[in-house]
Amino acid sequence: MARHTVSPCVFCEITQGRAPATVVRRWADALAIVPLNPVTEGHLLVLPIQHVSDATTAPAVTAMTVMHAATLLAESGRPANLIANVGREATQSVFHLHWHIVPRTASDGLRLPWST
């Protein structure tokens, strides 16, 4: 799989404090932020401080980042999708690892590509 890099990386700019973001939680190695266009109320992105292109690039960083995402999700007590996209064909548009926490309700109307 081809690795994509964009200079400057928008998420690196956010993690380094050079670009604005609504930060919900900060750890030494990751941030949870509100995306620019949340798809449901409470949608968050959890991203590592270290630049990693996607969830397959550095498994230890991926594990640490999803641990933070799972912790936030457990604290919320809400049903949600926890998603990391890998590659442009899988709809990854920012090539810096990030986990989407997408809270769900029965009536939210959000359809995932494999939904029936």
Rosetta blueprint (number, residue, H / E / L):
1 M L
2 A L
3 R L
4 H L
5 T L
6 V L
7 S L
8 P L
9 C L
10 V H
11 F H
12 C H
13 E H
14 I H
15 T H
16 Q L
17 G L
18 R L
19 A L
20 P L
21 A L
22 T L
23 V E
24 V E
25 R E
26 R E
27 W L
28 A L
29 D L
30 A E
31 L E
32 A E
33 I E
34 V L
35 P L
36 L L
37 N L
38 P L
39 V L
40 T L
41 E L
42 G L
43 H L
44 L E
45 L E
46 V E
47 L E
48 P E
49 I L
50 Q L
51 H L
52 V L
53 S L
54 D L
55 A L
56 T L
57 T L
58 A L
59 P H
60 A H
61 V H
62 T H
63 A H
64 M H
65 T H
66 V H
67 M H
68 H H
69 A H
70 A H
71 T H
72 L H
73 L H
74 A H
75 E H
76 S H
77 G L
78 R L
79 P L
80 A E
81 N E
82 L E
83 I E
84 A L
85 N L
86 V L
87 G L
88 R H
89 E H
90 A H
91 T L
92 Q L
93 S L
94 V L
95 F L
96 H L
97 L L
98 H L
99 W E
100 H E
101 I E
102 V E
103 P E
104 R L
105 T L
106 A L
107 S L
108 D L
109 G L
110 L L
111 R L
112 L L
113 P L
114 W L
115 S L
116 T L
